[in-house]
């Protein structure tokens, strides 16, 4: 359940970033890392 919650937080973060100005490259890299972590657990 905690994984699902963190994944939901990640999605909401991505949504908020997309509504803001273009996210910085570091933000994009961070999201990619988080997604990889999530899928490789």
Jmol script that loads the backbone (N, CA, C; Angstrom):
load data "model"
ATOM      1  N   UNK A   1       0.831  -1.206   0.000  1.00  0.00           N
ATOM      2  CA  UNK A   1       0.000   0.000   0.000  1.00  0.00           C
ATOM      3  C   UNK A   1       0.863   1.253   0.000  1.00  0.00           C
ATOM      4  N   UNK A   2       1.959   1.201   0.732  1.00  0.00           N
ATOM      5  CA  UNK A   2       2.837   2.378   0.778  1.00  0.00           C
ATOM      6  C   UNK A   2       3.430   2.654  -0.600  1.00  0.00           C
ATOM      7  N   UNK A   3       3.725   1.579  -1.342  1.00  0.00           N
ATOM      8  CA  UNK A   3       4.247   1.766  -2.701  1.00  0.00           C
ATOM      9  C   UNK A   3       3.211   2.483  -3.558  1.00  0.00           C
ATOM     10  N   UNK A   4       1.980   2.040  -3.440  1.00  0.00           N
ATOM     11  CA  UNK A   4       0.917   2.635  -4.242  1.00  0.00           C
ATOM     12  C   UNK A   4       0.758   4.110  -3.878  1.00  0.00           C
ATOM     13  N   UNK A   5       0.840   4.407  -2.597  1.00  0.00           N
ATOM     14  CA  UNK A   5       0.701   5.792  -2.153  1.00  0.00           C
ATOM     15  C   UNK A   5       1.839   6.645  -2.704  1.00  0.00           C
ATOM     16  N   UNK A   6       3.051   6.141  -2.608  1.00  0.00           N
ATOM     17  CA  UNK A   6       4.194   6.910  -3.107  1.00  0.00           C
ATOM     18  C   UNK A   6       4.088   7.092  -4.615  1.00  0.00           C
ATOM     19  N   UNK A   7       3.569   6.083  -5.298  1.00  0.00           N
ATOM     20  CA  UNK A   7       3.405   6.198  -6.749  1.00  0.00           C
ATOM     21  C   UNK A   7       2.376   7.279  -7.068  1.00  0.00           C
ATOM     22  N   UNK A   8       1.320   7.325  -6.275  1.00  0.00           N
ATOM     23  CA  UNK A   8       0.301   8.353  -6.484  1.00  0.00           C
ATOM     24  C   UNK A   8       0.896   9.736  -6.247  1.00  0.00           C
ATOM     25  N   UNK A   9       1.737   9.857  -5.240  1.00  0.00           N
ATOM     26  CA  UNK A   9       2.400  11.134  -4.978  1.00  0.00           C
ATOM     27  C   UNK A   9       3.280  11.518  -6.150  1.00  0.00           C
ATOM     28  N   UNK A  10       3.960  10.531  -6.702  1.00  0.00           N
ATOM     29  CA  UNK A  10       4.833  10.789  -7.845  1.00  0.00           C
ATOM     30  C   UNK A  10       4.015  11.292  -9.029  1.00  0.00           C
ATOM     31  N   UNK A  11       2.880  10.668  -9.275  1.00  0.00           N
ATOM     32  CA  UNK A  11       2.017  11.094 -10.383  1.00  0.00           C
ATOM     33  C   UNK A  11       1.538  12.525 -10.160  1.00  0.00           C
ATOM     34  N   UNK A  12       1.104  12.819  -8.949  1.00  0.00           N
ATOM     35  CA  UNK A  12       0.611  14.172  -8.671  1.00  0.00           C
ATOM     36  C   UNK A  12       1.728  15.193  -8.830  1.00  0.00           C
ATOM     37  N   UNK A  13       2.939  14.800  -8.451  1.00  0.00           N
ATOM     38  CA  UNK A  13       4.080  15.703  -8.624  1.00  0.00           C
ATOM     39  C   UNK A  13       4.322  15.974 -10.098  1.00  0.00           C
ATOM     40  N   UNK A  14       4.254  14.932 -10.900  1.00  0.00           N
ATOM     41  CA  UNK A  14       4.455  15.101 -12.340  1.00  0.00           C
ATOM     42  C   UNK A  14       3.368  16.005 -12.921  1.00  0.00           C
ATOM     43  N   UNK A  15       2.140  15.823 -12.454  1.00  0.00           N
ATOM     44  CA  UNK A  15       1.044  16.654 -12.949  1.00  0.00           C
ATOM     45  C   UNK A  15       1.283  18.117 -12.594  1.00  0.00           C
ATOM     46  N   UNK A  16       1.681  18.361 -11.372  1.00  0.00           N
ATOM     47  CA  UNK A  16       1.911  19.745 -10.948  1.00  0.00           C
ATOM     48  C   UNK A  16       3.081  20.354 -11.714  1.00  0.00           C
ATOM     49  N   UNK A  17       4.092  19.541 -12.000  1.00  0.00           N
ATOM     50  CA  UNK A  17       5.240  20.052 -12.748  1.00  0.00           C
ATOM     51  C   UNK A  17       4.819  20.387 -14.176  1.00  0.00           C
ATOM     52  N   UNK A  18       3.953  19.580 -14.747  1.00  0.00           N
ATOM     53  CA  UNK A  18       3.558  19.823 -16.137  1.00  0.00           C
ATOM     54  C   UNK A  18       2.679  21.066 -16.239  1.00  0.00           C
ATOM     55  N   UNK A  19       1.936  21.382 -15.180  1.00  0.00           N
ATOM     56  CA  UNK A  19       1.099  22.576 -15.223  1.00  0.00           C
ATOM     57  C   UNK A  19       1.932  23.827 -14.985  1.00  0.00           C
ATOM     58  N   UNK A  20       3.035  23.670 -14.269  1.00  0.00           N
ATOM     59  CA  UNK A  20       3.930  24.813 -14.048  1.00  0.00           C
ATOM     60  C   UNK A  20       4.714  25.106 -15.314  1.00  0.00           C
ATOM     61  N   UNK A  21       5.675  25.977 -15.183  1.00  0.00           N
ATOM     62  CA  UNK A  21       6.608  26.188 -16.293  1.00  0.00           C
ATOM     63  C   UNK A  21       7.308  24.863 -16.559  1.00  0.00           C
ATOM     64  N   UNK A  22       8.019  24.817 -17.636  1.00  0.00           N
ATOM     65  CA  UNK A  22       8.723  23.576 -17.959  1.00  0.00           C
ATOM     66  C   UNK A  22       9.625  23.174 -16.801  1.00  0.00           C
ATOM     67  N   UNK A  23       9.554  21.919 -16.390  1.00  0.00           N
ATOM     68  CA  UNK A  23      10.410  21.463 -15.287  1.00  0.00           C
ATOM     69  C   UNK A  23      11.869  21.504 -15.695  1.00  0.00           C
ATOM     70  N   UNK A  24      12.714  21.681 -14.723  1.00  0.00           N
ATOM     71  CA  UNK A  24      14.144  21.707 -15.019  1.00  0.00           C
ATOM     72  C   UNK A  24      14.626  20.303 -15.320  1.00  0.00           C
ATOM     73  N   UNK A  25      15.784  20.207 -15.898  1.00  0.00           N
ATOM     74  CA  UNK A  25      16.326  18.901 -16.266  1.00  0.00           C
ATOM     75  C   UNK A  25      16.536  18.037 -15.028  1.00  0.00           C
ATOM     76  N   UNK A  26      16.935  18.646 -13.933  1.00  0.00           N
ATOM     77  CA  UNK A  26      17.147  17.866 -12.710  1.00  0.00           C
ATOM     78  C   UNK A  26      15.828  17.286 -12.213  1.00  0.00           C
ATOM     79  N   UNK A  27      14.744  18.051 -12.347  1.00  0.00           N
ATOM     80  CA  UNK A  27      13.434  17.532 -11.948  1.00  0.00           C
ATOM     81  C   UNK A  27      13.070  16.317 -12.786  1.00  0.00           C
ATOM     82  N   UNK A  28      13.290  16.426 -14.078  1.00  0.00           N
ATOM     83  CA  UNK A  28      12.972  15.316 -14.976  1.00  0.00           C
ATOM     84  C   UNK A  28      13.811  14.092 -14.627  1.00  0.00           C
ATOM     85  N   UNK A  29      15.095  14.317 -14.376  1.00  0.00           N
ATOM     86  CA  UNK A  29      15.971  13.201 -14.014  1.00  0.00           C
ATOM     87  C   UNK A  29      15.508  12.559 -12.713  1.00  0.00           C
ATOM     88  N   UNK A  30      15.090  13.398 -11.760  1.00  0.00           N
ATOM     89  CA  UNK A  30      14.645  12.861 -10.481  1.00  0.00           C
ATOM     90  C   UNK A  30      13.411  11.990 -10.677  1.00  0.00           C
ATOM     91  N   UNK A  31      12.460  12.481 -11.466  1.00  0.00           N
ATOM     92  CA  UNK A  31      11.239  11.707 -11.712  1.00  0.00           C
ATOM     93  C   UNK A  31      11.582  10.391 -12.397  1.00  0.00           C
ATOM     94  N   UNK A  32      12.491  10.454 -13.363  1.00  0.00           N
ATOM     95  CA  UNK A  32      12.892   9.213 -14.048  1.00  0.00           C
ATOM     96  C   UNK A  32      13.494   8.226 -13.059  1.00  0.00           C
ATOM     97  N   UNK A  33      14.334   8.727 -12.153  1.00  0.00           N
ATOM     98  CA  UNK A  33      14.948   7.846 -11.150  1.00  0.00           C
ATOM     99  C   UNK A  33      13.882   7.225 -10.270  1.00  0.00           C
ATOM    100  N   UNK A  34      12.918   8.053  -9.839  1.00  0.00           N
ATOM    101  CA  UNK A  34      11.868   7.539  -8.962  1.00  0.00           C
ATOM    102  C   UNK A  34      11.039   6.476  -9.673  1.00  0.00           C
ATOM    103  N   UNK A  35      10.722   6.711 -10.919  1.00  0.00           N
ATOM    104  CA  UNK A  35       9.939   5.733 -11.677  1.00  0.00           C
ATOM    105  C   UNK A  35      10.724   4.435 -11.829  1.00  0.00           C
ATOM    106  N   UNK A  36      12.008   4.550 -12.141  1.00  0.00           N
ATOM    107  CA  UNK A  36      12.837   3.344 -12.274  1.00  0.00           C
ATOM    108  C   UNK A  36      12.875   2.588 -10.961  1.00  0.00           C
ATOM    109  N   UNK A  37      13.055   3.314  -9.861  1.00  0.00           N
ATOM    110  CA  UNK A  37      13.090   2.678  -8.552  1.00  0.00           C
ATOM    111  C   UNK A  37      11.792   1.931  -8.314  1.00  0.00           C
ATOM    112  N   UNK A  38      10.681   2.599  -8.655  1.00  0.00           N
ATOM    113  CA  UNK A  38       9.377   1.999  -8.404  1.00  0.00           C
ATOM    114  C   UNK A  38       9.211   0.712  -9.200  1.00  0.00           C
ATOM    115  N   UNK A  39       9.598   0.743 -10.467  1.00  0.00           N
ATOM    116  CA  UNK A  39       9.374  -0.425 -11.315  1.00  0.00           C
ATOM    117  C   UNK A  39      10.392  -1.531 -11.095  1.00  0.00           C
ATOM    118  N   UNK A  40      11.540  -1.199 -10.508  1.00  0.00           N
ATOM    119  CA  UNK A  40      12.547  -2.248 -10.314  1.00  0.00           C
ATOM    120  C   UNK A  40      12.543  -2.815  -8.906  1.00  0.00           C
ATOM    121  N   UNK A  41      11.549  -2.454  -8.113  1.00  0.00           N
ATOM    122  CA  UNK A  41      11.487  -2.998  -6.758  1.00  0.00           C
ATOM    123  C   UNK A  41      11.236  -4.500  -6.787  1.00  0.00           C
TER     124      UNK A  41
END
end "model"
wireframe off; spacefill off
backbone 0.3
color backbone group
